[in-house]
């Protein structure tokens, strides 16, 4: 196992060495059918041309050393008029610092930027959480004092202790840095996110540490501790520990614990899953567990009816009433489950086809009770960002943004809804080596787009009547059914909204013409929206 890890890390390292060269083929991201309100690329001009004594062949281009594959929590901060981005950076093949940026929310203009890495300090520092308090930007970090393996530094792997950095929100100046006394008896040693660890600052000024991992001789472990701002355990007896013992000789693979913090109750929900290799689907087991505010542990009854096709579970979000869980399938499809977080009952299941499978690094957005997810697709030499929004048990396509440059893949990472109705879309993109499918370099950025550009509407005022003569709906007015017909477009999604902007019915038309039953719709006036690849058209419908 360690040999495999070393080989993979070596391959990734070689890609990284090649990508960090002056004059790399970076080009600004541009779409054929989208003009964002603004777009911001994350880069560092101070590192261009930097030479490392041990590897004089490496030249940084200012872009490819930015890493947002393991983002901070939250991914970025949005205030009334600004966005704070903290992006982990790589120097000397070693992740151990960050670029910190403040952007104007309306224009995307850079207000200030600062950074720290191995050029400015003698130890790697891995940013975990970011928050704003009293005009100060606070970074909760792990100050690494022990490496696990030499190649592991590429991912910031290591052990360390809590450190806190505070910056002035007005100008980005470092105000103070706190490092705990590691000689204290109750000092807690932390591990970086590569080991599935997280830090959660609590309202009372303490910090909750969650660490999970595998014990190859016995199974898996899950540890919860509470520490103060000096990294000292608040009460050593408060540690919550849970171990899942397994017969490793019979294990195909295991996701020991997938967990999320409930921002409403501060409980932690965890799903454990064991998939044996030889005993068949009946031996697969899972548990949904709640770790309470006072460190209590409670097993919640949970039954999933498709274990035979299940690959794994992941908890992706928690609402006031439900846990949003993703169940990946062996056919590459995905079930999105709305699970009552008190009873464990699955109240709703949304199935995503294999072509719609959620990209591993992409967040879900819960918007007015519906799930919005993103992925990417390819047509010829051009990639697109695809946006889907749930409707009932289905996941129809809303929009597809096609890149204007060939052979550049764009991976959407996160979608955030602003109070005014616009959205922030975080992305990663990179080019490909000539005559090869291997990636070359990696760029990260964020852009602001409107709800209309996404094909999302929340009220009748936002539903624009854009009739298209190539799409015909008849009869209109209608009573029991309508026919949707196009002579030029062979596939599109149809969505019917009521006058309040609520989604009432969805259907996919994949053969020019389709008859749709509307008998269950109440009498009244509706908007019918047709979404093709990259275009949206809306017309009115009367149900008698």
Secondary structure as UniProt FT lines:
FT   HELIX           2..19
FT   TURN            22..23
FT   STRAND          38..42
FT   HELIX           45..47
FT   TURN            48..49
FT   TURN            53..54
FT   TURN            56..57
FT   TURN            64..65
FT   STRAND          66..67
FT   TURN            69..70
FT   STRAND          76..78
FT   STRAND          82..90
FT   STRAND          95..104
FT   TURN            105..107
FT   STRAND          110..116
FT   TURN            118..120
FT   STRAND          125..133
FT   TURN            134..135
FT   STRAND          136..146
FT   HELIX           151..155
FT   STRAND          159..168
FT   TURN            169..171
FT   STRAND          174..179
FT   TURN            182..183
FT   TURN            185..186
FT   STRAND          190..191
FT   HELIX           193..195
FT   STRAND          197..201
FT   TURN            203..204
FT   STRAND          207..215
FT   TURN            216..218
FT   STRAND          219..227
FT   TURN            229..230
FT   STRAND          232..233
FT   HELIX           236..238
FT   STRAND          240..245
FT   HELIX           248..250
FT   STRAND          251..261
FT   TURN            263..265
FT   STRAND          268..276
FT   HELIX           281..283
FT   STRAND          285..291
FT   TURN            293..294
FT   STRAND          297..300
FT   HELIX           307..309
FT   STRAND          310..318
FT   STRAND          322..329
FT   TURN            330..331
FT   STRAND          334..340
FT   TURN            341..343
FT   STRAND          346..352
FT   HELIX           354..356
FT   TURN            360..361
FT   STRAND          365..367
FT   TURN            368..369
FT   STRAND          370..379
FT   TURN            380..381
FT   STRAND          382..391
FT   TURN            392..393
FT   STRAND          394..403
FT   TURN            406..407
FT   STRAND          408..417
FT   TURN            419..420
FT   STRAND          423..432
FT   TURN            434..435
FT   STRAND          439..449
FT   HELIX           451..454
FT   HELIX           460..462
FT   TURN            469..470
FT   STRAND          471..474
FT   STRAND          481..486
FT   STRAND          492..498
FT   TURN            499..500
FT   STRAND          503..509
FT   STRAND          513..517
FT   TURN            519..520
FT   STRAND          524..532
FT   TURN            533..534
FT   STRAND          535..543
//
